[in-house]
Amino acid sequence: MFETVSYELLLKFYLLHFFISAVISYVSSLYLKKRYKDNFKSLFLLILSFNVVVPFIGYAFTFWMSYYLMKIKYAKTLKNAKSLNMQELDNEFPTVKRMFGEGSMVELMKDETAPKFKRMKALSTMAEDMNRRNISLIKQSLSDKDDEIRLFSFSLIDNMEQDINTKIHEASLNFEKAENTDDKVKYAKELAYLYWDMVYFDLLDDTLKNFFINESLKYAKIVFKEDLSDSSMNILLGKIYILRDEYEEASTQFIMAIESGADNEYVVPYLAEIYFERGNYKSIRSMLNLVKSLGINSTMYPVVAQWSSDE
């Protein structure tokens, strides 16, 4: 009799326990569904099995677990990862190895005690991007005590100079042969930039510099005459006029460039330079303040900070 009553009570307890567990699991699953939208059935079965297996403590633990699962933050997972070509990514982002140590390229080229192979490698690297700064560094090596470095530097500068001169010769022939205005303007624009490159990269002797400036100016004027709204040619003319100390003409060209849609961040510093050369210091601050992005330009920041400070 005692055993029968015990079994009945135990059965009633587990039925009641199962019912309570099912209700709590259902409520918790509805709560978690806000975050785990496609897993309601899985959540319900997980919580139900947990409550059934662990009576009493499971009730309280379920609420805590639900709260924890709702608030926990997971790292973002990459979806559709199978579509990524990992081999291609490895090629896109190769391992970067330090080739020249932690020092600057300038210090490396000036250090005559540095290993020659590193200095030669530095010259080769700079030769891949012959910009104004790199050309300046290469030219400094023309006076190096090491014959190999000196000759290699000379060959780099000479090759660039010969390449531009060859292009000037070809463009000049095409300009002379051009039979219509459009072709004339096309080759005149090319010549204006080529002559300017020789000046800009400082590839000339002082005796030839004025000649190349004047030639660049001559061809730039041909283009400007045909198209007053060519902002790139306005900017080039402005730079040439600055070199010739013709600040009024330079100012006019830069203003026309802005009106034609040129980037203010690029043009405004030239106008500020003109104001400085003409002694109009009061206008420099207002001019630089016209372009707020200059304040975050790494090159222009020191200048902007200087002229923005209180007097």
PEUR-V683638 format. One record per helix or strand. SS is the DSSP state (A for helix, B for strand). FROM is the first residue (numbers start at 0). TO is the last residue. Records with the same first field share a line. If there is no record, write none. Layout:
SS=FROM-TO + FROM-TO
This chain:
A=1-31 + 39-52 + 56-70 + 80-82 + 85-91 + 104-109 + 115-126 + 131-142 + 146-176 + 180-199 + 205-225 + 230-242 + 246-258 + 263-276 + 281-287 + 291-295 + 300-307
